[in-house]
């Protein structure tokens, strides 16, 4: 094996480690908070480093590198996978039936583990001209659960760890198939959306289709609402990027009877609290109008969801200065990410790392070349050295 103290061999050593971490973790995907194998693997890698490893909350692993500084910078990786049956055919494919790292979290963990190993080498003086004094902050590396489900980041924030360790900034990555391989991109202010699962229920009265006037048509109310929701979304989009779409509709039980109930399930995505308040207000009004036109009643609910990912503008400009190849995303993106909870606690910047494959996130064929992880690791190094 190459000696990583040799500068000319460092990239080869790091690519080897990144590839090994990613493929090992890819074989053992786990869901939500139930991550025993993943946590054991992360702990095994970290236990050989000069850091304090601890669990601030359930199913979370943190590595704290005390560099003798007054403040701390954090980086974050998510550990959970998806309930997807893998179809890549790769030699390191998932060994767990019905589970797959189809969103790149294996790559996120690999970069964070490699960054931790680099911090350890810097502190030990194994990198020429580098030592603890060259790291302007202590470093906290976070491996969190449940990004895909219940928002594990929120529980990490509620642990009080950031206050205890004087964390004043945080960075994170997401692999991004739509960007060219190895390209890093982001934008100041709004990057990703607030998500809210939106459910609209209509209640009427059933009647035989031949006597439809005696019923109250919940399906008709739902249909009026769905059409109206598309126009509402288009109108809201004129003022601020957002979307409201419904993907699941259930109504009635037979074809020749007026439906007594209907349920529309969809998602609202916005980038500000003001737009969320406006959109939810107008959705309720639209549902009530559609219901009344069919003589029905309605009930509208919105899940808490994740807040929008809002990159701190000052920290973003500072990061841009040390990431010369950073590209700017033109418009905010409508996906959601629980990294947003961290940004409600402290300044943070979330970055997208291109895989260049175009294979959609969450697809059963999602894959990438581990060389892209070198670009992410290099960015982490630059950000950790930033004053």
Secondary structure as the mmCIF struct_conf table of DSSP 4:
data_model
#
loop_
_struct_conf.conf_type_id
_struct_conf.id
_struct_conf.beg_label_comp_id
_struct_conf.beg_label_asym_id
_struct_conf.beg_label_seq_id
_struct_conf.end_label_comp_id
_struct_conf.end_label_asym_id
_struct_conf.end_label_seq_id
TURN_TY1_P TURN_TY1_P1 UNK A 4 UNK A 5
BEND BEND1 UNK A 6 UNK A 6
HELX_RH_AL_P HELX_RH_AL_P1 UNK A 7 UNK A 26
TURN_TY1_P TURN_TY1_P2 UNK A 27 UNK A 28
STRN STRN1 UNK A 31 UNK A 31
TURN_TY1_P TURN_TY1_P3 UNK A 32 UNK A 33
STRN STRN2 UNK A 34 UNK A 34
HELX_RH_AL_P HELX_RH_AL_P2 UNK A 36 UNK A 46
TURN_TY1_P TURN_TY1_P4 UNK A 47 UNK A 48
BEND BEND2 UNK A 49 UNK A 51
STRN STRN3 UNK A 52 UNK A 54
BEND BEND3 UNK A 56 UNK A 57
TURN_TY1_P TURN_TY1_P5 UNK A 58 UNK A 59
STRN STRN4 UNK A 61 UNK A 65
BEND BEND4 UNK A 68 UNK A 68
BEND BEND5 UNK A 70 UNK A 71
STRN STRN5 UNK A 72 UNK A 78
STRN STRN6 UNK A 82 UNK A 82
BEND BEND6 UNK A 83 UNK A 83
TURN_TY1_P TURN_TY1_P6 UNK A 91 UNK A 92
BEND BEND7 UNK A 95 UNK A 96
TURN_TY1_P TURN_TY1_P7 UNK A 97 UNK A 98
STRN STRN7 UNK A 100 UNK A 100
BEND BEND8 UNK A 103 UNK A 104
HELX_RH_AL_P HELX_RH_AL_P3 UNK A 105 UNK A 124
TURN_TY1_P TURN_TY1_P8 UNK A 125 UNK A 125
BEND BEND9 UNK A 127 UNK A 127
TURN_TY1_P TURN_TY1_P9 UNK A 128 UNK A 129
HELX_RH_3T_P HELX_RH_3T_P1 UNK A 132 UNK A 134
BEND BEND10 UNK A 136 UNK A 137
STRN STRN8 UNK A 138 UNK A 144
BEND BEND11 UNK A 145 UNK A 145
TURN_TY1_P TURN_TY1_P10 UNK A 147 UNK A 150
HELX_RH_AL_P HELX_RH_AL_P4 UNK A 152 UNK A 158
TURN_TY1_P TURN_TY1_P11 UNK A 159 UNK A 160
HELX_RH_AL_P HELX_RH_AL_P5 UNK A 161 UNK A 164
TURN_TY1_P TURN_TY1_P12 UNK A 165 UNK A 166
STRN STRN9 UNK A 167 UNK A 176
TURN_TY1_P TURN_TY1_P13 UNK A 177 UNK A 178
BEND BEND12 UNK A 179 UNK A 179
HELX_LH_PP_P HELX_LH_PP_P1 UNK A 180 UNK A 180
TURN_TY1_P TURN_TY1_P14 UNK A 181 UNK A 182
STRN STRN10 UNK A 184 UNK A 186
BEND BEND13 UNK A 188 UNK A 188
STRN STRN11 UNK A 189 UNK A 192
STRN STRN12 UNK A 194 UNK A 203
STRN STRN13 UNK A 205 UNK A 205
STRN STRN14 UNK A 208 UNK A 208
HELX_RH_3T_P HELX_RH_3T_P2 UNK A 209 UNK A 214
BEND BEND14 UNK A 215 UNK A 215
STRN STRN15 UNK A 216 UNK A 216
HELX_RH_AL_P HELX_RH_AL_P6 UNK A 218 UNK A 237
TURN_TY1_P TURN_TY1_P15 UNK A 238 UNK A 239
BEND BEND15 UNK A 240 UNK A 240
STRN STRN16 UNK A 243 UNK A 251
BEND BEND16 UNK A 253 UNK A 254
TURN_TY1_P TURN_TY1_P16 UNK A 255 UNK A 256
STRN STRN17 UNK A 257 UNK A 257
BEND BEND17 UNK A 260 UNK A 260
STRN STRN18 UNK A 261 UNK A 270
BEND BEND18 UNK A 271 UNK A 272
HELX_RH_AL_P HELX_RH_AL_P7 UNK A 273 UNK A 293
TURN_TY1_P TURN_TY1_P17 UNK A 294 UNK A 295
STRN STRN19 UNK A 297 UNK A 302
HELX_LH_PP_P HELX_LH_PP_P2 UNK A 306 UNK A 308
STRN STRN20 UNK A 309 UNK A 311
HELX_RH_AL_P HELX_RH_AL_P8 UNK A 313 UNK A 322
TURN_TY1_P TURN_TY1_P18 UNK A 324 UNK A 325
HELX_LH_PP_P HELX_LH_PP_P3 UNK A 326 UNK A 326
STRN STRN21 UNK A 327 UNK A 328
HELX_LH_PP_P HELX_LH_PP_P4 UNK A 329 UNK A 329
BEND BEND19 UNK A 330 UNK A 331
STRN STRN22 UNK A 333 UNK A 333
BEND BEND20 UNK A 334 UNK A 334
TURN_TY1_P TURN_TY1_P19 UNK A 338 UNK A 338
HELX_RH_AL_P HELX_RH_AL_P9 UNK A 339 UNK A 343
TURN_TY1_P TURN_TY1_P20 UNK A 344 UNK A 345
BEND BEND21 UNK A 346 UNK A 346
STRN STRN23 UNK A 348 UNK A 354
HELX_LH_PP_P HELX_LH_PP_P5 UNK A 359 UNK A 360
TURN_TY1_P TURN_TY1_P21 UNK A 361 UNK A 362
TURN_TY1_P TURN_TY1_P22 UNK A 364 UNK A 365
TURN_TY1_P TURN_TY1_P23 UNK A 370 UNK A 371
HELX_RH_AL_P HELX_RH_AL_P10 UNK A 372 UNK A 384
TURN_TY1_P TURN_TY1_P24 UNK A 385 UNK A 385
#
